[in-house]
Each structure stands twice: as structure tokens, then as C-alpha cells.
């Protein structure tokens, strides 16, 4: 069972046989002109109906991309992966972004009050804007203030049985079940008549969020709406390498609000694929598939040529893990400084969009 509220790593291969996800294959890739990091590096590895989304765009139809964030803490690199996808689809496909600030889910799952969630929401949205979100081609809302979403969630409750919820999510609090129905409202909001009605909507998620997609697709079929498409990205591992990067584990996470000094310390302590001794490392090379620092470089911080050089030097034993940590830490610290400068300029805009502040 996939649990969207747990901090778990998922065995990717099981997703294809047990849950019906499809692999990102060559036929899909050929239809994407600018693959970027998202598709060029295999960060997105699976989908539901991505081909139908692409077909709709190829026909000149209006399309949308939808996701959101729980305002329970600051943005981290795991959150950034979804943000990068949304911004990619907005820029490359002209998709309108629908972005939910899931403050009701943050309360149901994390106990974050709406007032506290409002403060995180501004910070989270400022991060999105600093990353490149074009708010002019976006609709952004807080769940607690979007009546259409709440009405849809209530109506959808007639389409889902208690047994179905238990089968999808296991034994959970009622608040989490209703949170899932609210997310169905979020995902299907782009097809509300106020936003032009039926259309293809793509939802970028991590694999553990697939129960929400499956339930929403079932509801959409019963409501006569277009079934939402979805893409699934690989997890950003915790800096310890043991679980996915999560706000619940601050020491295992790189936050976009971390100072360069804190970020450097975290990276220098991060798990790598280093061998037991220097001699073994020189002889066999590092186990790069286990290395969290390499993952950071691949997902976020190194260009193609730099990444290939990092791979070569590691695999042939030319470099030790401490040297790679230093190199990646420099890249991360430089990026964080620039991002935080951009973010400062976006806070007032985020407050205006969310109608928060003075």
C-alpha cells in the first residue's frame, strides 16, 4: 500500500505491475522537443496518460498543470522537484498552472493552524515565483478559502465509499480521508466551468501520492470529466540516504531557506557511495548509485557536461567523496545565495496574490 502521508521510499518496479503506471518510453520522449533535466535525466520515470496530455497540446487544445504544497514548513529540494516540473510544463507547453496551498491538509496531517499555514504559504509561493513561475498564467489558492474546491469535495463524497477509502489509504483519521477528497477537488478545479470546463490536466507527483490520482480519476470518470494525467518523479533521498527528503526530518533536508553555511555542513555530512578505504576507492571507484551528493548534483545543480565529468571521476576512482562534496557544496551555496536574493523581491507579490499581510 502507498501511503501519501508517510515518509517512505517506494520500490519503483512494483508500481508498474501492481498499480498500472506506465514507463516513460522512447515514443513519449520523441514527442518532447526540449526534454530538459526532467526527461533528459530520467527524473520523471512513469506516467498515467501523459500521451493523451501531449496529444491534446499537439492539437492546440488548452491544457493545464496542477499541483500544490502543504504550508507546514519552508520549501526544500524535494518540494523543488515538483515545482521544477510545473514551471517546465508552463514554459514548454503553455500550460496554465493551478497551484493549491493545501492549508487544510497541513492542519489535518501536521496540526498546522491556518494562521501559521498562511505565513508558510507566503514563503512557499515566494519560492515558486523565484524559481520562475509566471503568475500571469496561473491560478493560486488556499484550500481554506476556495469555496469551489470545498463544494466539489463535498459532492465527490457521494462518489466514494468508506470501503474504497480504506482500500486506498488504510485505516486513517476522518480528517485525512476528507483531505483526500479535498485534493480531488483541487485536481479537478481546472475543469470547473469558471475555468473553461473540461480539459486535459497534468499532475506531477511523487509515487507515494498515486492513491490521490487513482481516486480522482475514478471520480472524474463518474462525473463525466477528463481523467487527469500524471507524471511520477524519483524521490530525492534524505541526506542520510535512508528515506525520502521530508519536512518531518529537518536534519536530512536541504531547505531553500538554509544559509550557505548550514547547507555546506549538511552536505559535508551527507551519505555517499564511498568505499571502505581510500585504496579500495581508487581501485574500484565509488558506488555512485548510492550517493546522495551525486543525486543533488543530478537533480538540481550541475549542467550536463559537469555531471558527466563528476560521474567519470567517481567511477574510475580518480576522486574521493570529500572532494566531490566540496565541489557540490560550492554549487549549492552559490545557487542558494542567488535564489534567496530573488525570493526577497517576490515576497510582496506573494502576499498580494494570497491577500495576506498589510
PyMOL commands that set and color helices and strands:
alter all, ss='L'
color gray80, all
select helices_A, chain A and resi 12-19+26-29+36-40+50-58+77-93+103-110+114-131+135-137+143-145+147-159+162-169+174-191+193-195+207-223+250-252+260-268+278-284+288-290+292-301+304-315+321-344+347-354
alter helices_A, ss='H'
color red, helices_A
select strands_A, chain A and resi 22-23+44-48+63-69+96-101+138-142+200-206+229-233
alter strands_A, ss='S'
color yellow, strands_A
deselect
rebuild
show_as cartoon
